[in-house]
Amino acid sequence: MKQRVGAVRDAGIPLDIAVSDIDYMNRYKDFSTNDKWSGFEDYVNQMHGWNMKLIPIFDPAVEADYLPFQRAQSFGAKFIEWETYSQIQTDIQKLYPMANKTKIMLGVVWPDNHVAFPDFFGFNWKNTSLNAYLSSKTLCLAGVQNNGSYRFYDTKNLYGLTEAISTQQALLDVTGKRGAVVSRSTFPSAGRYAGHWLGDNTARWEDLRTSVIGAQEFNLFGIPYVGSDVCGFLGTSNEELCLRWQQMGAFHSFFRNHNTLGEPAQDPAVWPSVAAATKIANLFRYQYLPYLFSLHFQASQSGLTVVRPVFFEYPSDSATFDLGYQFMWGSNIMVAPVVYQGAVTTNLYLPNDVWYSLFNYMYGSRIDPGYITVPSPTTSRIPVFVRGGSAIPRQTPTTTTTMSRFNPFELLIAPCQLGKAVGILYWDDGQRIVDSFDTHDYHQFDFNFVSTSSDAQLTITRTRKGSVTLPTLDIIEIFNYPSPPNFRSFLLNGKSVNVNVQSSTYSGITKTLYISTQFLIDLTSADVITLSWSNVAK
């Protein structure tokens, strides 16, 4: 039913995770590989050597004549059952000695033979095997769960949730590290345990548009780690649709290209134009991962949204109520993807606020609010804007998140009318399990920028002190900076600091100040760090 391993062919595109589906299975049996995937373990080890990760997808059900089924029974794993022995279809049950004389309900899904479905109610991971953690299609609603306590008719909608809870627990216990659990079947509170993909969509422009809306909706439902099957799951995609979908999908937390068996390949390397556009989009995504990570950190702490409807930020502006095809990254970044065939411009709305361009058109310049039309060629970044008053943490990007973490931090400062900006960065080791935010080992930095016509000051306050090693902050980019700085006047906590004048620039046309100096600020050097400077006297 699904496509092969989703790794992008060599196109120079940053890629961190490949999502693997059932095409590698032997006759759709979970925990197996077919002849096409001999050496799969070596391939996974090679991926790990590239600092990439793998998310295997186990589709529902374990065959009733299959060793994992026997192993699960020996560990005491529970399966959905008939309520009474009188309900059992004995002519089917007798075909499977491992299931015979039990009340385990057998169903039919993708494997050749009948299958059983784990019962995740009351499921104790400690007393079972990882091989029991599977997903579900459906069974007769007369079945029962949790030793007969619940009717499957009443609990079917909870199956994905209970599976996610058990799977997350198993993942954490087995690996000892954080990991991603993603489910198509969700229920309220599922975002505490898993992410979500938006289901089997179709390679159509209208499905691209509904994906933009769907990610916002699931953030409202409390599931911020969400995304769509990029380029469309069903049907044959095409170059333009896939290009625009890749551009948009780079702004969703869960981002994968995915299609059904029997359709032509649609990964970016199929078309040079799509590969080029995807590389541009992914490099932006990777550069802003510290901001995206901080948004998810806040969502985990307090339930905030990550991909956010515009009206969340501007509830008194009625023009934002019907902006389904635009969305925010947190409070500070606006994204307006291209969602119509043949479009080379985008019509969008910017609420009454200070905005700066973050894409190729007038990059770094003030953009007037209101209804506007901007160019959106396939060869550039889609329209992205940063809100005035924002200090956005960034990081120099590379091909994987593992490698990017070693690169210097950056800070984008987009001042409001008063020349001020604030922001926040959360940072941990990216692996340790969060049992409690009170005891978790992480850093939190608050950024506060103030400028006048004569000088400027950036204050960085470490409000949470962790032990994780941090790269230095080497690059600061400031929009709408009023006048040229005196690069010899820079002070770091009152001491003179040598700014690299070869790599630092100021443009009087765009009014963009770009400060670039290796090892400029050691974020762990003090709990309060102040970088100040004066401007060239007029």
N, C-alpha and C positions, 0 to 999 in steps of 0.2 A: 504493500500500500504506500510505502514511503520511498524517499530517495536514498542514495548511498551516503557514505560519510560526507559531511558538508564542508570539507576543507577546500579553500579557494586554490586553484592552480596558480603557479608562480606568475604573479602579475605585479609584484612589488607592493602589495596591499598589506597594511597592518592587519594582523589576524591573531586573535588570542585563544579562541575556543572553536573546536570543530564539534558539531552535534551529529551523532551517529545513529542511524535508524535501522530498521529491520531487514534491509536488503542484504546485510552481511550474515543473516541467520541461516541456519540449516533447516529448511522447511518451516520457517517461522517459529522455531523452538527458541525460547529464551535461553540465554547463557550458552549459546552455540555459535559457531561460524561455519560458513559453507566453503566449498572449494575455491571460490573466487577470493576468499579472504584468508587463505593460508598465510601465516606470518603476520597476522593482525597484531599479536603482542609485540613483535619487533617494530611494527609501524607506530604503535602507541609509544613505545620507548623512544623512538626517533623523534616523535612530536614533543615528548617531554624534554629531550635534548635541545629542541628549538625553543624551549620555554613556553610551549603551548599546552593547552589542557584539553581534555575530552569529556563530553557529557554523553554517555550511552543512554539510549531510549529503549526501555523495555515495554513493548506493547503487551496487551492483556493476556493473561492466562497461561497456566503451565499444564502440559499434557498429562493426562491421568495415567499414562503408561510410561512415564519419563522419570529418570533417576532423580532430578530435583524435586519431583512431587513426593517420591518416597522419602527423600532426605528431609523435606519439610515436615512430613508426618512424624518422622522419628524425633524431630526436635519439638514436637507438640504444636506446630503451627495450626492455626484455625482456618477453616474455609467456610464460605457461605454454604448453608445446609438446607435440606428439606426439614420441615417442622416435625414430621412423623415418618416412620418407615413406610407407612401405607402410601405415601405420595411418591415414593421413589419409582422411577422408570427402570424396573429391574432388568428388562431386556438390554438396556444400555449399560447399566451399572455392572452387569455380569461380564461385559467385554473387558473390564479393567480390574484385574485382581487387586491392585492397590487401593481401589475405591470401593470394591465390592464389600458388602456388609457394613458399610458406613452410610451416614445420611448426607455425605458431601454431594452437593448439587453439581452436575456436570452440564456444561454448555458447549457451544460451538462458536469459534471465532476464526482466526487465521490458520492455526496449525491444522494438520491433516486429521487428527483425532480429537476426541472430546477433551475438554479442559476443565480445571477447577480454578476458583477465584478466591484469593486470600480474604479472610475476614479481619479487617483492621480494627474493629471495635474490641477493646480489651486485649489488643495484641501486645505481647510483651517481647520487645526486641531482645532482651537479655537471654531469654529462654528459647530463642529460635535462630534460624539461619538467615543470612542476607539473601539467600536464594529464594526466600519466600516473598520478597518485596516486589510486587508486580502491580500493574494497573488493570482497570476493569472496562469491559464493554457493557454487557448486561446479562441478566439472568431472570428466571421466573420470579415475579414479585412476591410470590407466596413463600419464598425462602426466608430463613431466619439467620440472625447474627448474634454474636456474644452469648453463646450457649442458649439460644432461644429467647433472649431478653428483648430483641428488637425484630420487627418485621421488616424485610427488605423493601417492601412497599413504602414504608415510612422513612427509610434511611438511605435509599439509593442516591439521593442528591448529596449525601454526605460522604460518599465513597471516596471521591477524589481528595477531600479534606483529610479524612482519616488516613488515607494512604500517604499523603504528604507529611503528616505528623510522624508516622512510623518511618518513612523513608529518610526524613531529615535526621531523626534520632539515630538511625542505622548509619547514615553517612558520617555523622559527627563521631560516633563511637568507633567506626572502622578506620577512618582516616586520621582522626584527632585534629582535623583542620576544618575551617569553613569550606563550604562548597555550595554549588547551585543546584537546587531542585526546581524543576519546571514541570507544570502540569497543565493539560488542557481543561481538565475538570476541576472547578474551584467552587468555593462556598464562602460566605462571610467568615472572616478571620484567616483565610488561607494565606494571605500575604504575610502572616507571621512565620510561615513555614516554607513557602514556595513562591516561585514566580508563575507566570501564565503566558501561554501564547494564544493568539486570538482565533485558533481553530483553522479548519480546512477552507481557506478562502479560494478565490479564483483569480486567474491572471487577467484581470480587467481593471480599467481605470476607476470604476466605481468602488472596487474592493480596495484599491489604494486609498481612496478618500475615506472609506469607512474605517480603515486601519488607523488613520490619523485620529479619528473620533474615538475609536475603541480603546486606544492607549490612554486617552484622557479619562474615559469612563472607568477603566479598571483602577486607575489611580484614585478616583473618587470612591471606589469599592474597597480601598485599602490594600491594593496589590500593585505596588509601584514598579516591581521588576516584571515588565510586560513588553511584548512586541508581537509583530505579525510575521507570517511566512512571506519574506521579502520576494518580490517578483511574482507571487501567486503560487498556490499549491496545485490547484486543478487547472487543466488547460495549458495551452502553449503560450508562454510569455514572448515578449519581443524586445528589441534593443531599447527603444525609447521608454517603454513602460518600466523595464528593469532598471534603467539608469535613474529615472526619477524615484523609483522605490528604494533603490540603494541609498540615494541622497537623503531621503526622508528617514529611512530606517536607522541610519547612523545616529539619530537623535533619540531613539528608543533604547531603554535600558537593556532589554533583551533583543539582540540583533542577529538574525540568521537568514540566509537565503535557503529556500526549501521548496521542493516540488515533488509531485507524485511520480511513481514508476511509469515508464512508457512514454514520457514526454521528453523533448530535447533538453539537453543541459542548459542551464540558465545562470550559472555562476558568472561573476564579472568578467573572467578571462575569455569567455566566449566572444565578447565584442571589445575591441580595443577602447572604444569610447566609454563603455561602461566601466572597464577596468580603471581608466584614467579618472573618471568622475568618482568612483568608489574610493580610490586612493586619496583624493582631495577631501572627501567627506570623512574618511576614517582618520586621517591625520588631524583634522579639526576635533573629532571625537576624542582621540587619544590625548591631544594637547589639553583638552578641558576635562579630562578624567578626574583630577583632584576636586574640581567643582562638582562634577556629577557624583563622585564618591561622597563628598560632604553632604549633598542633598539626600542621598540614601542613608547616610549616618543619622541625619536629623529625622528622616522618615522612620527609621528603626526606633529612635528615642521617643518620638512624640506623635507619629502617625501622619506627618505632613506629606503632601503630594510631591512628586518629582516632576513628571510631565503634567503640567497644570493648565487647566482652561484659563483663558485670558480674563474672564470675568471674576475669577478668584482674586486677582490682584486689583481689579477695577470694578467692584460690585455696583458702584453708583453710575457707571457709564453704560447706558442701555445699548450702545453700539457694540459692546463686547459680548452681548448675550447670544449672538448668533455667529460667532467666529469659530465654528467647528474645525475649520481647516487651518487655523493657526493655533499655536500652543506656546506655553512658557516652559523653560527649564527653571524651576524654582521661581523666585521673584524677579530675577534679573536678566534673563536672556529670552528673547522672543524669536520664534522660528516660524517661517511662512513657507512651507514646502510647495513645490510645483506639482499640482495634482490633476492637471488637464492636458489631454493630448495636444501636441503641437504648440504648446505655450512657450513663448520666449520672453514673456514678461509676467509679472505677478501683481495682481491687484490685492492690496492688503490694507489693514487699518492699524494705526499706531495711536493708542490712547494719549490723552493730553499729559505729556510728561517729557522729560529730556531723553532723547534716544541717539545712539551712535551706530553707524554701520559696522558690522563685523564680517561682511562679505566683500566680494571684489568691487562692487559698486560703491565708490566714495568711502573706502575703508577708513575708519577712524573719524569720520566727519559727522557733525550734527545733522540729523534728519528731522525735518519738521513733522509733527504729529498730524493725525487726520487720515483721510483716505488717500493713498498714494499708489502709484504704479512704478515698479522698479524693474530693470532688466534682469532676466533669469536665463542666460544661455546655459546649454548643457555642459559647457567647458569650465564653469566657475562654481563656487559654493552657492547653495540656495540662499535666499534672503534670511539673514540672521542679524539681530540687533541687540545691543546691550543697553540696559536702562541706566540713566544718569544716577549717580550716587552709589555706584557699585564698585567694589574691589573684588575681582574674580581670581581665585588661585588657579594657576595653570602649571604645566610641566612640559619640558621639551619632549616631543613624542618620538617614539621609535616603533619597531614592528610588533612588539608584544608589551603587555602591561608589566610583566616581570622585568623586562629590560628598561622600560620607561621609568620605573621607580628609582633607578639609579641616576637618572638625569636631573639636572638642576630644576628647581622650582622657578616659576615665573609669576608675576602679578600684573593683571590688567586693571588699570584704574580708569573708570569712566565717571568723572565728577558731575555732580548736579550743578544747578545754577550758581550755588554759593561756593563752588570749588571744593566740595567735600565728597568723600566716598567712604563706605564701610564694607567689610566683608568678613568671612570666617572660613577657616580651614580645619577639618578634622582629618587625622592621619594615624593609622596604626600599621601593624606589620602585614596586613592583608590576609592573614592566615589564621591567627589565633581565634578560638571560639569565644564568642561574647556570652558569658553566663550572666553577667550583670554589668551595666554601664557604670555602676558605682565602683567596681573593682577592676574593670577592664583597663588594659594598658594602652592608652592612646594620648596623642597630643591634640590640643585645641588652641588655635591662634586666632585672635581678633585683629583685624586690620582697620586702621583709622587714618585717613588722609585728609589734610587740610592745606589749601594753597591760597595765596593772595597774589597781587600783581608784583610783589617784590620777593616772595620766598615761598617755600613749601616744606611740609613735614609729614613723614610717614611714621606712624607709631604701630609697632607690632607687640601685642600683649599675649603672652602664653598663659591662658586661663586654665589649662589642664596640662600637667607635666607627665609625659610618658618616658619610657626608656628606649623607644624605638629609634634607631639611627635614621637621621634625616639628611637628604641632600641640602646644599646651600641654596639660597634665593639669589639667583644671578641676573635675572632680567626683570625690569619694571617698565611697563609700557603705559603711558599716560595720555589720554585723549584730551583735547581742548585745553592744552596747557598755554597760558596767556603770553609768555615771552621766553626768550632763550635763557637757559640756566647757565650759571657760572660753574662749569664742570670742576673747577679747582676749589669750590667752596663747600664740597660735600663733607658732612660730619656724621660719624656713626657713634652714637652715644657720647657726643661731644669731642670725639677724636677725629682728626683728618683722615679721610679715606680717598685713595687714588682711584678715580673712575676712569675706565678705559675710554679715552676720547676717540680711539680709532673705531671702536664698535658702538659707541653711544652717539646718538644723533638727535637733532631737533629740526623739525620742518616748520618754517614760518607760514607755509601755505596750508598744510593740513593741521597745524598746531598740535602735532604729535611729538611727545618726548619719549625717546627710547633709550633706556639706561641698561647697558650690558657690560658686566664686569665679572670675571670668574671669581668665585668664592666671595661675592659681595657681602652677603649677610649670612652668618651662622645663626640659624633660628634657635639653637639651643644655648647660645652664649650668655643669654640673660633672660629673665622673665619679662622685662620690658625693653624693647629695642627701638631706638629713635634714629631715623635717617633724615637729616635736614640739609637744606641748601638754599642759597640765594640766587636771584636772577641777575642777569647782566644789567647794569644800570643803563637807563635810557639817556 
